[in-house]
Amino acid sequence: MPSPPLPGLPHGLRFAFGTLTVIPVRVTRWDREAARGGMLCAPVVGLVVGAGAAVTGLLLLFLGAGSLLASVAAAAVPAVLTRGLHLDGLADTADGLGSGKPAEDALRVMKQSDIGPFGVLTLVFTLFAQVAALAQAYDDSWARGTVAAVVSAVAARLALTLAARSGVPAARPEGLGAAVAGVVPAGGALGTAAAVTLAGAAAGAYLGAYDALRTALAVVCAVAAAEVLLRRCVRRFGGVTGDVFGGVAETAATTALVALALG
């Protein structure tokens, strides 16, 4: 029998990469302990995804492409590496929230394979915002564009860690949302958030003291915006679903990029 890809990977990292990316990692455990480790490791996945986006953007810039084309490519990499699941989740969450229907009916709307007008509009404006913010960062400097691509991807996965903390219920008894809902202790989620914020500040510090503060604030703004959406979804649907997790991640990524652009 052939050995699974990356056989030495711990179960938490297997769970994180196997469920959050297309990277060929076989998830060998699907219990709450593995899910807890996986959601705590989610920012590590973001680091890998963000690095892929940054390298792609830099490669196009090096080959002579403009900042807009490089930004489109950098924004496309996370979508490709996640099979578009986070964007799909964002669209479905927008349709559910915009439906105006009771919780059960709204959840049914979210499970449908098509995308409604709320979802389409949300996707269009979200992707426009991401590309525009990345283009502005690349126009400032290649280094700032690189930091923005990485920080936004890490902040997006940090939002997943926080959304999986204890006390946040699942809206359905099945699915990925139910598998990871409430698995992360509140202390572990807050500790991870503090570590990511400090790491973001350290990354920005290579560009100067102001960039260190700006990058840390971008992470804080990202998780704050994601928290607003999370709480709205919990009130509206009675808990979280896999789609809500995707919506939370994309909200955090976009907010981080916009915050860095505003700085």
C-alpha positions as CSV (number, residue, x, y, z in Angstrom):
1,M,0.0,0.0,0.0
2,P,1.5,3.4,-0.9
3,S,2.3,5.7,2.0
4,P,0.1,8.8,2.4
5,P,1.5,12.1,1.2
6,L,3.7,13.9,3.7
7,P,3.6,11.0,6.2
8,G,5.4,12.8,9.0
9,L,2.9,15.6,9.3
10,P,1.1,15.8,12.7
11,H,-2.6,15.1,12.7
12,G,-3.5,18.8,13.3
13,L,-1.6,20.0,10.3
14,R,-3.0,17.1,8.2
15,F,-6.5,18.2,9.1
16,A,-5.7,21.9,8.4
17,F,-4.1,21.4,5.0
18,G,-6.4,18.5,4.0
19,T,-9.6,20.4,4.7
20,L,-8.6,24.0,3.9
21,T,-6.5,23.5,0.7
22,V,-6.1,21.3,-2.3
23,I,-2.6,20.3,-1.2
24,P,-2.4,16.5,-1.3
25,V,-2.5,15.7,2.4
26,R,-4.5,12.7,3.5
27,V,-6.6,13.4,6.7
28,T,-6.1,10.3,8.8
29,R,-8.2,11.4,11.7
30,W,-11.5,13.2,11.7
31,D,-12.2,13.5,15.5
32,R,-12.6,16.6,17.7
33,E,-8.9,16.5,18.8
34,A,-7.6,16.5,15.2
35,A,-10.1,19.3,14.3
36,R,-8.9,21.3,17.3
37,G,-5.3,21.0,16.2
38,G,-6.3,21.7,12.6
39,M,-8.1,24.9,13.4
40,L,-5.3,26.1,15.7
41,C,-2.9,25.5,12.8
42,A,-5.1,27.3,10.3
43,P,-2.9,30.4,10.2
44,V,0.0,28.2,9.2
45,V,-2.1,27.2,6.2
46,G,-2.6,30.9,5.5
47,L,1.1,31.5,5.6
48,V,1.6,28.9,2.8
49,V,-1.3,30.2,0.8
50,G,-0.2,33.8,1.2
51,A,3.4,32.9,0.2
52,G,2.1,31.3,-2.9
53,A,0.1,34.4,-3.8
54,A,3.0,36.7,-3.0
55,V,5.4,34.7,-5.1
56,T,3.0,34.6,-8.1
57,G,2.5,38.4,-7.9
58,L,6.2,39.0,-7.6
59,L,7.0,36.7,-10.6
60,L,4.6,38.6,-12.8
61,L,6.0,42.0,-11.7
62,F,9.5,40.7,-12.4
63,L,8.4,39.6,-15.9
64,G,7.1,43.1,-16.6
65,A,3.5,42.9,-15.8
66,G,1.7,45.9,-14.2
67,S,0.5,46.0,-10.7
68,L,-3.1,45.3,-11.7
69,L,-2.3,42.0,-13.5
70,A,0.0,41.0,-10.7
71,S,-2.8,41.7,-8.2
72,V,-5.4,39.7,-10.1
73,A,-3.0,36.7,-10.2
74,A,-2.1,37.1,-6.5
75,A,-5.9,37.2,-5.6
76,A,-6.5,34.1,-7.7
77,V,-4.0,31.9,-6.0
78,P,-5.9,31.6,-2.7
79,A,-9.1,30.8,-4.7
80,V,-7.3,28.1,-6.6
81,L,-5.6,26.6,-3.5
82,T,-9.0,26.4,-1.7
83,R,-11.0,25.2,-4.7
84,G,-12.9,28.4,-4.4
85,L,-14.6,27.1,-1.3
86,H,-14.2,30.2,0.8
87,L,-15.6,32.4,-2.0
88,D,-18.4,30.0,-2.5
89,G,-19.1,30.1,1.2
90,L,-19.1,33.9,1.2
91,A,-21.7,33.9,-1.7
92,D,-23.9,31.4,0.0
93,T,-23.7,33.3,3.3
94,A,-24.7,36.5,1.5
95,D,-27.7,34.7,-0.1
96,G,-28.7,33.2,3.3
97,L,-28.5,36.6,5.1
98,G,-30.2,38.4,2.3
99,S,-33.0,35.9,1.8
100,G,-35.1,37.3,4.7
101,K,-36.4,33.8,5.4
102,P,-36.5,32.0,8.7
103,A,-33.3,30.2,9.8
104,E,-34.2,26.8,8.4
105,D,-35.2,28.1,5.1
106,A,-32.2,30.4,4.9
107,L,-29.9,27.4,5.6
108,R,-31.7,25.6,2.8
109,V,-31.0,28.5,0.4
110,M,-27.3,28.3,1.4
111,K,-27.2,24.6,0.5
112,Q,-28.5,25.1,-3.0
113,S,-25.9,24.7,-5.8
114,D,-26.8,28.0,-7.5
115,I,-25.8,31.5,-6.5
116,G,-28.4,34.2,-6.0
117,P,-28.1,37.9,-6.6
118,F,-26.9,38.7,-3.1
119,G,-24.1,36.2,-3.6
120,V,-23.1,37.4,-7.0
121,L,-22.9,41.1,-5.9
122,T,-21.0,40.2,-2.8
123,L,-18.4,38.2,-4.8
124,V,-18.0,40.9,-7.4
125,F,-17.4,43.7,-4.9
126,T,-15.2,41.5,-2.7
127,L,-12.9,40.5,-5.5
128,F,-12.7,44.0,-6.8
129,A,-11.8,45.3,-3.4
130,Q,-9.1,42.7,-3.0
131,V,-7.5,43.3,-6.4
132,A,-7.7,47.1,-6.0
133,A,-6.1,47.0,-2.5
134,L,-3.3,44.7,-3.7
135,A,-2.7,46.9,-6.7
136,Q,-2.3,49.9,-4.5
137,A,0.1,48.0,-2.3
138,Y,2.2,46.9,-5.2
139,D,2.2,50.5,-6.5
140,D,3.7,51.6,-3.2
141,S,6.4,49.0,-3.4
142,W,6.8,45.3,-4.3
143,A,7.7,44.6,-0.6
144,R,4.4,46.2,0.6
145,G,2.4,44.1,-1.9
146,T,4.2,41.0,-0.7
147,V,3.4,41.7,2.9
148,A,-0.2,42.5,2.0
149,A,-0.7,39.2,0.2
150,V,0.7,37.1,3.0
151,V,-0.9,39.0,5.9
152,S,-4.3,38.9,4.3
153,A,-4.1,35.2,3.8
154,V,-2.9,34.6,7.4
155,A,-5.6,36.9,8.8
156,A,-8.3,35.0,6.9
157,R,-7.2,31.7,8.5
158,L,-6.9,33.3,11.9
159,A,-10.6,34.2,11.5
160,L,-11.3,30.5,11.1
161,T,-9.5,29.7,14.3
162,L,-11.5,32.3,16.2
163,A,-14.8,31.2,14.6
164,A,-14.1,27.6,15.8
165,R,-13.7,28.7,19.4
166,S,-15.8,27.2,22.2
167,G,-19.2,28.8,22.7
168,V,-19.9,29.2,19.0
169,P,-22.5,26.5,18.1
170,A,-23.1,24.7,14.8
171,A,-26.2,25.5,12.8
172,R,-26.5,22.0,11.4
173,P,-25.6,18.6,13.0
174,E,-23.6,17.6,9.9
175,G,-20.9,19.0,7.6
176,L,-17.6,20.7,8.1
177,G,-19.1,23.5,10.2
178,A,-20.4,20.9,12.7
179,A,-17.0,19.1,12.7
180,V,-15.1,22.1,13.8
181,A,-17.6,24.3,15.7
182,G,-16.5,24.9,19.2
183,V,-13.4,22.8,19.1
184,V,-10.9,25.5,20.0
185,P,-10.6,26.6,23.6
186,A,-11.2,30.4,24.0
187,G,-7.7,30.8,25.5
188,G,-6.1,29.0,22.6
189,A,-8.0,31.1,20.1
190,L,-6.9,34.4,21.8
191,G,-3.3,33.2,22.2
192,T,-3.2,32.4,18.5
193,A,-4.7,35.8,17.6
194,A,-2.0,37.5,19.7
195,A,0.8,35.5,18.1
196,V,-0.5,36.3,14.6
197,T,-0.8,40.0,15.4
198,L,2.7,40.1,16.7
199,A,4.0,38.2,13.7
200,G,2.3,40.6,11.4
201,A,3.9,43.5,13.2
202,A,7.3,41.8,12.9
203,A,6.7,41.4,9.2
204,G,5.8,45.0,8.7
205,A,8.7,46.1,10.8
206,Y,11.0,45.2,7.9
207,L,9.5,48.2,6.1
208,G,9.6,50.5,9.0
209,A,8.0,51.2,12.4
210,Y,4.9,52.7,10.9
211,D,4.4,49.6,8.7
212,A,4.7,47.4,11.8
213,L,1.8,49.3,13.5
214,R,-0.2,49.4,10.3
215,T,0.2,45.7,9.7
216,A,-0.8,44.8,13.3
217,L,-3.9,47.1,13.0
218,A,-4.8,45.4,9.7
219,V,-4.9,42.0,11.5
220,V,-7.0,43.5,14.3
221,C,-9.4,45.1,11.9
222,A,-9.7,41.8,9.9
223,V,-10.6,39.7,12.9
224,A,-13.0,42.4,14.1
225,A,-14.9,42.5,10.8
226,A,-15.0,38.7,10.7
227,E,-16.4,38.7,14.3
228,V,-19.2,41.0,13.3
229,L,-20.2,38.7,10.5
230,L,-19.8,35.6,12.7
231,R,-22.1,37.0,15.4
232,R,-24.6,38.1,12.7
233,C,-24.7,34.6,11.3
234,V,-25.0,32.9,14.7
235,R,-28.0,35.1,15.5
236,R,-29.5,34.6,12.1
237,F,-28.9,30.9,11.5
238,G,-28.5,29.7,15.1
239,G,-24.8,28.8,14.6
240,V,-22.1,28.4,12.0
241,T,-21.8,26.3,8.9
242,G,-19.0,25.5,6.5
243,D,-20.3,28.4,4.3
244,V,-20.2,30.8,7.3
245,F,-16.5,29.8,7.8
246,G,-15.8,30.6,4.2
247,G,-17.6,34.0,4.5
248,V,-15.7,34.8,7.6
249,A,-12.3,34.0,6.0
250,E,-13.0,36.1,2.9
251,T,-14.3,39.0,5.0
252,A,-11.1,39.0,7.1
253,A,-8.8,38.8,4.0
254,T,-10.6,41.7,2.3
255,T,-10.6,43.8,5.4
256,A,-6.9,43.3,6.0
257,L,-6.1,44.3,2.4
258,V,-8.4,47.4,2.6
259,A,-6.9,48.4,6.0
260,L,-3.4,48.2,4.6
261,A,-4.5,50.3,1.6
262,L,-6.0,52.9,3.8
263,G,-2.8,53.2,5.7
